[in-house]
Amino acid sequence: MIVKFIARHKQYEGWLIKDKLYVVLDIVANCLDGSVEIVVKSEDIHTPIVVSLNEFEIIDSRLISDWEVCVNDLDGLTLRHQKFSGDFWDKFHDADPNAEKVFWQVYNELAKQLDSYKNGLEQM
């Protein structure tokens, strides 16, 4: 999935760049309040950041086949790459070297979708 950051609020300055395209790493839908948050790679130190989907325009809604849907602790649904399931994010934020390696492998795989999209625009 590819989104464009439209910067409705200034709170993300330094973290994300207005009008830049980002690949989505996680999608979290809260069934109680209807909110949807996504995870994208930030610009500061290239760590993942959770942001409301309202801050973005959806450019390409396709998800690659390795994504899964699971019920989360907040009575909602999470869509994510299957390698990000379970306690992956806890391990990643604890600086587990294997989790960091998996993160970059998956990120680079997802970034190919962004590269393909950009290449398609250049050929138009």
N, C-alpha and C positions, 0 to 999 in steps of 0.2 A: 504494500500500500504506500502510495506517495502523497504527501501533503505539502502545502505551501504555507509558511508562517505569515499570517497577516497582521500580527502585532496589535491586537485590540487594547492591550494594557502594557504599560512600560515596565512592569515587574520582571519581564524576561530579558531586558537589555543586558547585553554581555553574555547571555546564555544562548540566545537564538538570534538569527539575522532575519530582519523583515524581508519578505518576498523570496527567501531561499527555500528550495525544495528539500524535504527530509524524508527518509524512509521510516516507517512506523515499525517499532520493535514489539510493542504490546498494545492491546486495546482492552480497556476495562470499562464495562458498563455497569452502573449502579442501578439496580432494578427498583430501589426505594424512591430515589429522587430523579431518576431519568438522566443523570449526568453521565457523560462519557469522557474518559481521560485516555490519553495515549502516551506512550514512551517513545522518545526520539533521542538521538545522540546530541548532546549539547556542544556548544562552541568553546566553552571555557577550557576544560581539560578533557574534553571528549568523553565525558561520562554520561550515562543515561539520565534523562530528566522527565518527570511526569508533568504533563500539561493538559489543560482542558482542550478537548477537540474544538471548542468554540474559537480558539485562537488560530485555527487553521482552515484552509480551504482544501477539500479533498480533490486531488488531481487525478489519481488512479486508485480505484478501490479494490483492485485485485489483490488477493493473498496467494502466496505460493502454496503448494500442496502440503508442505511440512508443518502447517499450522494446525492447532487444536483448540477446542473450546472446553473450558472447565468452569465449574461453579467456584466462586471465590468466597472468602470469609465475610464479605460485605453484602451477602445476599445478592450478588450480581454475577455477571459472566466475564470471563477473561478469554480473549483470543490471543494466542501467542505461538511463536515457533516452538515446536515440541521440545527442542533442546533447552528452552527457557523454563520448562515446567518444574514442578516440585519446589525444592528449596534453592533453585539456581540463583535467584536474585539475592538471597541472604548470603550465599557463598561469594557471589560477585562483590557485594558491598563489604565483605570481610576480607577482600583482596586475595581470595583463593586463586592461585596461579592457573589451575585447570579451568576454573569458571571464567577467568579473564581470557584464556585462550579460546574457549568455546564462544564467548561473546564476540570476539573479533572475527572468528570463522563465520558465525551466523551473520554478523553485521556486513561483512564483505560479500556474502552470498546475497543478502537483501539489497545491497548497494548496486548489484548488477542490474536489478530491475530499474533503479533510478538512472543508471548509465544508459540502459536501453531506451528509456523514455526520452532522455536528453538527446541521444543520437537520432531518434526519430524526429525530434523537433528540428534539429540541424539540417536534416535531409529535406524538409518541407520548403 
